[in-house]
Amino acid sequence: METKEEIIEVESVVVKFSGDSGDGMQLTGMQFTDTAAFLGKDLSTFPEYPAEIRAPVGTVSGVSGFQVQFGSKEIFTAGDQYDVLVAMNAAALKVDLKNLKKGGIIITNTSGFDQKNLRLAEYPEGENPLDDDSLDNYTVYKMNVSGLTKDALAGMGLSNKEIERSKNMFVLGLLYWIFDQSPDFTIKFINEKFTGESVIAQANINALKAGWNYGDNTEIFNTRFKITASNLTPGTYRSITGNSAAAIALIAASEKSGLPLFLGSYPITPASDILHELSKYKECGVRTFQAEDEIAAICSAIGASYGGALSATTTSGPGMSLKAEALGLGLMLELPLVVINIQRGGPSTGLPTKTEQSDLLQAMFGRHGESPLPVIAAESPSDCFSAVYEAARIALEHMTPVIVLSDGYIANGSEPWRFPSEEDLKPIEVKFETEPNSENGVFLPYKRDEKLVRPRVIPGTKGLEHRIGGLEKQHETGDISYEAKNHELMVKMRAAKIEKIADYIPLQIVDTGKEKAKLLVLGWGSTYGTLKTAIGELLEEGADIAHIHIKYLNPFPKNLGDLLKNYEKVLIPEINNGQLIKIIRDKFLIPAVGFNKIQGLPFTTSEIKSKILELLKN
Amino acid sequence: MIETNNIPVAEKLTSKNFAPDQDVKWCPGCGDYSILKQTQTIFPDLGVKKEDFVFISGIGCSSRFTYYMDTYGMHSIHGRATAIASGLKASRPELSVWVVTGDGDALSIGGNHFIHILRKNFDINILLFNNQIYGLTKGQYSPTSEIGKITKSTPFGSVEQPFNPAELALGARGTFVARTLDRDTKHMQGILKQAYYHKGTSFVEIYQNCPVFNDAAFFLFSDKETKKDNAVFVEHGKPLIFGANDDKGIMLDGYKPKVVKLNENGVSVNDLWIHDEKDRIKANMIAGFQDDPEEHLPRPFGVFYAVDHPTYEDNMKEQINRIMGKKGKPSLNKILSGTKTWEIDR
């Protein structure tokens, strides 16, 4: 067959799938992503969907999008602007056109641009972007996806509704052709998903193949992409989202510590997927408890921890506020507990499906009384595994609740993960006390070891019966004490115990760039990928900069203060109104400069680059 | 050798084994002393190893109970004892878990956890000390205080209607609902034992006198002169009889309970309401006796309702075992790798 299309070799490409909530864009995007990953590409994704389950069809508020950057080089972000935009209806084009590269490709479904759809998308009366010159700067491919899918599935005895549901597969098939990706992975997926529904499975496969053939046969497409060979670190990979990584980290910590896993949780966006995921692992003996509210969720976890389990609770900002009182109890009881906060836009219900880093100060200080707790932040989807695993290790070995901060961006985003094996994971040391720990056979529940950690005794241990509670404790005996000096001692003791954890965590490293430079970019959490990309690009251009990304936010690694002294300026970009910067200024007395974005969206690489360049100029 | 919960117990415990090493600090004359005493009295008979008892309490005078039992225990935060106990029981079903709470702790700040633990039916025993007042905060009205109650926070009288805890527990699908009172020690001991032996969430409301802020609230039901005419002690399979000379009974006239004189107008014991603790509708009627002021029905005590129903922890364990049996426990490496992997080689 004669092919006229031009094949463009690139290192990476950004594709945005955009359509109505009911168009199956998340599934389409995930399939495209999984295929790319399976074929050895590195990638990063950014799903975006409305807070409403079924926002009005065809409207701007109902647009659901899935962005993926994939390529042969290391990919750390989902990309600033897309090379290809798939717009299934007029509203999708309206919402997402602004981030399409000039000269980029638009693939549209013309049946989503009829009068009704144009009106719902609030285009002026009589205006259709597909018919006027407004898209002249782009390469636009117009096709009636609904009609083409209908033709492809004719005679299969399917209802119009069933046919309409398959149109995303047509688009996916076409995309596979454009990007020279095999559809086999998706065909396998369809067969597995629709076991026992062979007609539906066949319809989806037919639509997928029809899309591929449409690209191959029609000759209307004059561009195809070929991603150059990958240079990823050799190894075995899987695809992982942040929330799945968090879930299996808890299972891994349970296995490595030898303790049964208990999760007390209450559904909340964007954290619920951890509860869903763990609920599947009954065969591992995981006990998941969907509590009646956020408070019961953490309290049940405290109860299970008291009983000797590895205990966790998962939530997002508003739920975290509700858990604050019980966190105080957990801290006072000095029981291990992993608390995972998948941050979202706040305050209040805020932007439940959008990302934000605005709960750092809450994690650090958002409790009554003097109540320091360890705080660990995850920096990418796969890093949610190591953040949660470390939280579990610290909680169990240091007898304290530990807060993990993730956010909507990395919780729902996915990336290929060169997963560890069981043997690679740090051991977790757990000891249950079974004998009296002082003279005359007396047991002292608050007698501390060299880490300032008290012994863990679980109910059922003969001869060590004792009571614990939220009232202030006498040093060592744990008896109720209202004595003035003792309270001060205990407050300082609890703080020192948390500070001591710094002896048991890795030293801070400089992620990219030099040990000494004019400017340091200091980040935490999900901004990692964007900062790394931006700084990597500027370093190649010779900029005198470096990047440090803090994972252990409380306590900080012991050498952080010394590292910060090596830079003339420190820039702290955050997806909030300036939170880490307050802590850094307070702790190290340096004149750090903030850079803040509070739009429910991650930074783009170019935003970071221009801010750095601006600071380097002055 | 006594056997309960299939755990053989070799050593014989006495009530002294459960006495604490510290002073009990309730006000003199507080009804809590009696409840503590009865609990310590019956515990050695339950056949549970001392180290397997756990008390979880919230905040309030009643919740100090935990410190006064030499068992494992947690004095937690206001209203949350039931939630903490749920997690403990889910992960350690073999423990004998007891929640001690009060009318404010369980029904006001902890109302949500209270109704849900009953619905979920963990095998936990909840002792609610109802004194119809906030004691520890020094005398505000509680969710069980009567309309018009004068307290520090209601100097002109409460305008709220109170909860009837037994009704609430039945409405929340509790599987064991009982009431007893601090001054009837024998009755309380019996009820506490029945609560222990019931498999499922056992809810026991204990009328408890607060001599400081709400004295004599329940004396009508415990004083010698008034008790017999104002209280009826229900027992499964027995007729509802009360009165100074056991001369009164309760009959059902359609859906309406009526007080009748025995051996008058041809009424005999055979005509009386026979208590059936498995009957949910009648249990609700018993719980509601106090709502019919015209009929002057006596205040009921005893086990209103007790039915067998699978416990949460048994259901959870059964599900885990079934799925483990079917799928087999995967290795950690299998979980880490997931089902779809690919190789990048150079």
Boltz contact constraints between the chains, C-beta under 6 A:
constraints:
  - contact:
      token1: [A, 38]
      token2: [B, 342]
      max_distance: 6.0
  - contact:
      token1: [A, 40]
      token2: [B, 344]
      max_distance: 6.0
  - contact:
      token1: [A, 232]
      token2: [B, 344]
      max_distance: 6.0
  - contact:
      token1: [A, 234]
      token2: [B, 344]
      max_distance: 6.0
  - contact:
      token1: [A, 234]
      token2: [B, 345]
      max_distance: 6.0
  - contact:
      token1: [A, 234]
      token2: [B, 346]
      max_distance: 6.0
  - contact:
      token1: [A, 236]
      token2: [B, 341]
      max_distance: 6.0
  - contact:
      token1: [A, 236]
      token2: [B, 343]
      max_distance: 6.0
  - contact:
      token1: [A, 237]
      token2: [B, 342]
      max_distance: 6.0
  - contact:
      token1: [A, 238]
      token2: [B, 338]
      max_distance: 6.0
  - contact:
      token1: [A, 238]
      token2: [B, 341]
      max_distance: 6.0
  - contact:
      token1: [A, 248]
      token2: [B, 335]
      max_distance: 6.0
  - contact:
      token1: [A, 251]
      token2: [B, 335]
      max_distance: 6.0
  - contact:
      token1: [A, 255]
      token2: [B, 332]
      max_distance: 6.0
  - contact:
      token1: [A, 262]
      token2: [B, 91]
      max_distance: 6.0
  - contact:
      token1: [A, 264]
      token2: [B, 87]
      max_distance: 6.0
  - contact:
      token1: [A, 282]
      token2: [B, 320]
      max_distance: 6.0
  - contact:
      token1: [A, 282]
      token2: [B, 323]
      max_distance: 6.0
  - contact:
      token1: [A, 283]
      token2: [B, 323]
      max_distance: 6.0
  - contact:
      token1: [A, 283]
      token2: [B, 324]
      max_distance: 6.0
  - contact:
      token1: [A, 283]
      token2: [B, 327]
      max_distance: 6.0
  - contact:
      token1: [A, 283]
      token2: [B, 329]
      max_distance: 6.0
  - contact:
      token1: [A, 285]
      token2: [B, 320]
      max_distance: 6.0
  - contact:
      token1: [A, 287]
      token2: [B, 90]
      max_distance: 6.0
  - contact:
      token1: [A, 289]
      token2: [B, 90]
      max_distance: 6.0
  - contact:
      token1: [A, 292]
      token2: [B, 112]
      max_distance: 6.0
  - contact:
      token1: [A, 292]
      token2: [B, 116]
      max_distance: 6.0
  - contact:
      token1: [A, 293]
      token2: [B, 112]
      max_distance: 6.0
  - contact:
      token1: [A, 296]
      token2: [B, 83]
      max_distance: 6.0
  - contact:
      token1: [A, 296]
      token2: [B, 113]
      max_distance: 6.0
  - contact:
      token1: [A, 299]
      token2: [B, 80]
      max_distance: 6.0
  - contact:
      token1: [A, 299]
      token2: [B, 83]
      max_distance: 6.0
  - contact:
      token1: [A, 299]
      token2: [B, 84]
      max_distance: 6.0
  - contact:
      token1: [A, 300]
      token2: [B, 83]
      max_distance: 6.0
  - contact:
      token1: [A, 300]
      token2: [B, 86]
      max_distance: 6.0
  - contact:
      token1: [A, 300]
      token2: [B, 87]
      max_distance: 6.0
  - contact:
      token1: [A, 301]
      token2: [B, 87]
      max_distance: 6.0
  - contact:
      token1: [A, 302]
      token2: [B, 84]
      max_distance: 6.0
  - contact:
      token1: [A, 303]
      token2: [B, 84]
      max_distance: 6.0
  - contact:
      token1: [A, 303]
      token2: [B, 87]
      max_distance: 6.0
  - contact:
      token1: [A, 303]
      token2: [B, 88]
      max_distance: 6.0
  - contact:
      token1: [A, 304]
      token2: [B, 87]
      max_distance: 6.0
  - contact:
      token1: [A, 304]
      token2: [B, 91]
      max_distance: 6.0
  - contact:
      token1: [A, 306]
      token2: [B, 88]
      max_distance: 6.0
  - contact:
      token1: [A, 307]
      token2: [B, 88]
      max_distance: 6.0
  - contact:
      token1: [A, 307]
      token2: [B, 91]
      max_distance: 6.0
  - contact:
      token1: [A, 307]
      token2: [B, 92]
      max_distance: 6.0
  - contact:
      token1: [A, 309]
      token2: [B, 91]
      max_distance: 6.0
  - contact:
      token1: [A, 325]
      token2: [B, 77]
      max_distance: 6.0
  - contact:
      token1: [A, 329]
      token2: [B, 76]
      max_distance: 6.0
  - contact:
      token1: [A, 329]
      token2: [B, 77]
      max_distance: 6.0
  - contact:
      token1: [A, 419]
      token2: [B, 336]
      max_distance: 6.0
  - contact:
      token1: [A, 421]
      token2: [B, 333]
      max_distance: 6.0
  - contact:
      token1: [A, 422]
      token2: [B, 332]
      max_distance: 6.0
  - contact:
      token1: [A, 422]
      token2: [B, 333]
      max_distance: 6.0
  - contact:
      token1: [A, 459]
      token2: [B, 54]
      max_distance: 6.0
  - contact:
      token1: [A, 459]
      token2: [B, 72]
      max_distance: 6.0
  - contact:
      token1: [A, 459]
      token2: [B, 95]
      max_distance: 6.0
  - contact:
      token1: [A, 460]
      token2: [B, 51]
      max_distance: 6.0
  - contact:
      token1: [A, 460]
      token2: [B, 52]
      max_distance: 6.0
  - contact:
      token1: [A, 461]
      token2: [B, 51]
      max_distance: 6.0
  - contact:
      token1: [A, 462]
      token2: [B, 51]
      max_distance: 6.0
  - contact:
      token1: [A, 465]
      token2: [B, 51]
      max_distance: 6.0
  - contact:
      token1: [A, 465]
      token2: [B, 70]
      max_distance: 6.0
  - contact:
      token1: [A, 465]
      token2: [B, 71]
      max_distance: 6.0
  - contact:
      token1: [A, 465]
      token2: [B, 72]
      max_distance: 6.0
  - contact:
      token1: [A, 467]
      token2: [B, 66]
      max_distance: 6.0
  - contact:
      token1: [A, 467]
      token2: [B, 67]
      max_distance: 6.0
  - contact:
      token1: [A, 467]
      token2: [B, 73]
      max_distance: 6.0
  - contact:
      token1: [A, 468]
      token2: [B, 74]
      max_distance: 6.0
  - contact:
      token1: [A, 469]
      token2: [B, 75]
      max_distance: 6.0
  - contact:
      token1: [A, 470]
      token2: [B, 77]
      max_distance: 6.0
